[in-house]
Amino acid sequence: IVSGRPREPLETWFGHLPIGLWAEHGFWHRSAPGAAWKAAAVALPDWQDRLRPVLEQFVTATPGSRLEVKDASLAWHFRGAQREHGIRQAHELRMLLGTAFSNQPWGVHEGKKVIEVRLRAADKAVVAARLAASEALPSAALVVGDERTDEDLFRALPPSSVRVSVGVPSRFASHLATDHRDVRRLLHDIIRLRGIGHRRDDAVPVCV
């Protein structure tokens, strides 16, 4: 499972499952239950110092928004803000970050009601590269994703992969699912028809 969420909730929700977990868009990786989490790169301890005051100003100026601090990113969420004001503030923040902090070891990314400043090493495409390098990527992989950050992974996967975008069309996905109910039906059909789960090489990477 590849997620933008931190390690702690992934460990709580899925830590008991015999699967690999990638947190913070692939910056952290845990290969199996009980295994140590490993970082994809070394992050300078003070890399967020210049950025955090800017994002905190937008939290103050946008009621209902909040700042999420992670090891590899700072995320300004505005889902709880008034819609029009949140959209205007998000546009302004993205423009500000793009001009004031250019040529840095991080990038600015827009997701679902969130503007995230993320280290370049935290990229879901890194997961595909690491799987390919370790020969862990099966000959046929099913990847399911529902947000813009999954585009990086879709783009990095080999043509043989089945790439399913959920909710919105993607130019790098090969299929479109309407919502999470479609995804559940798809997985149940695969289990029923192919018996996935009986062999290790049948592992299915899934983005959430």
N, C-alpha and C positions, 0 to 999 in steps of 0.2 A: 504494500500500500504506500503510495506516494502522496504526501499531504503538505500543505503549507503550514499546518499547525505545529506547535512546539512538540518536543519529545514527550513531555509528561502526560498530556491527554491521550496521545497515541498509545503509550505504554499502558495506561489505565484501561482503555477501550479494547485494544487488540493485542496486548503484550502476551497473553496466554496462547495465542494462535501460532502454529508452526510456519510462520511466514516472515519474510523480510519487511522491515518498516523503514521508510525514509521520511524524516521530518524536515520542516522548514524548506520545502521545495527541493529536497535532496541534499541539503547541507549536512544533516545528520543521518547516519545509517546504523541500523541494528539488524544483523543477519538472521538471528533466531532468538527464541525466548531465553532469557538469561544472559545473552551476549552483551558485551559492552557497546555503548553508542560511540561511533567514531565520526569525527568531523571531516568534511571533504577538503577543508583548507584551514589555515590558521588566521583567525580574525584579530586584528589589533584591538586591544582592550578599550581604547578610547575612540574608535572609529565613529561612534554615534554622538560624540560630544557636540559637534557643530550642528548636527541635524536636529537633535532633540528639542532645543529651544524653539526652533521654527515650527515644528509640528505641534508643540504644546501651545503656541500662540493660536494656531488654528482650532485646537480643542476649545480654548477659551472663547474664541470668536464664533464658534459654531455649536450652539447648545444641542445636546443629544449625540455629539460625536465623542470619540474616545481614542486614546493612543495605546496600541499594543506593542510592547517591547519584547523582542526575541533576540537570540544570539546573532542571527545573521540578517535581521531586518528590523525596521520600525514601520508599523502599519497604522495609518490614520483611518479609522472606520467612521463612516457617516451614515450608516443605516438608520440610526435613531434620530437623525436631524430632520428638520423640515425639508421636504423634497427639493424645492427650487433653490433654497438657500444652500443646501448641501451640495447640489450640482455645481452652483457658481463657485463655491469655496473650493471644491475639488479641482475645478479647472484652474483657478488662480494658484492653488498650491502646486499643481503639476507644472505650470509655467514657471513659477518661482524656483522650484527645485531644479528644473532643467537649465535655467540660466545662471543661477547662483552657484551651482555645484556641478559644473560640467567637468569632464575628464577626471573622474574619480573612480575608485575601484568598486563602485556600486551603480545600480541603475534604478530608475523610477518606473514603477509598474502600476497600471490601473486594473483593478479587479471589480468584483461585485460590491459596490458601495465601499470601496477601499482604495486608498492610494498608499502604495508600499515602496519604501526605499530599501533595496535589498542588495547584499553583496553579490557580485557577479558569479561567485562560486556556488551560490544558492540558486540553482536552475534545474528544472526537471529534466532538461536534456542531458544533464550530467548523469542522471540515473541510467538512461539508455546507454551512454558511453561506458559506464562502469560495468553494466551487465554484459555488454558485448566484449569488453576487455577480459572479463572473468569467464567468458563462455557460458554464462548463466542464462543468457537470453535464449529461450526455446526457438525452434524453427518457425513456430507459429505462435504469435502472442496476441492476446486480446487486451486492449487498453481502453478504459472508459474514463472520460473526463467531462467536467461541466463548467469550466471557466477558462479565462484567457491564458492562465499560466500553464494549462495543459497543452496549449498549442506548441510550446517548446518541445514537449515530449513527443507529441504526434509527429512533428517535423523531423525529429532525430531518429525515429524508428525505421527499420527496414521496410521496403514495399510489401513484404509478405505479411506484415502486421495488420490486424483488424482494429482500426481506430474508430471508436464510437464517441461522438460528441453528444452531450445530453442537453436538450433545451434549445440550443442555438446552433445554426450551421457553422461549420469550420472548413476552411479551404484545405486544411491538412488532414481532416478526418475522412474516413472512407464510408462511414455510416452515421445516421442521425437517429437518436432515440428521443422520444417526446419528454420523458421525465424519469424519475427514479423507479416508478412502477414498471416501465418498459425494460429498464436494466435488470430488475429482479426477475421478470419473466424470461429475459434472455439467458440469464445465468441458470435459472431452473431448467430451461430447455437443454442447455449444454450439459448439465449434470445428468439429466434424464437420457439424452441421446448418446452421449459420449462417455459417460462414467468418469468425468473429470474428478480428480481427488484420490484416485487409486494409485497413481504413479507420480513420482517426484517431478518427472519431466513434463507433466501436464500443468505445471504452475501457471497461473494467470495473473500478470501484473495488473493492478487496478489503481487508477487515480481517484482520489476523493477531494 
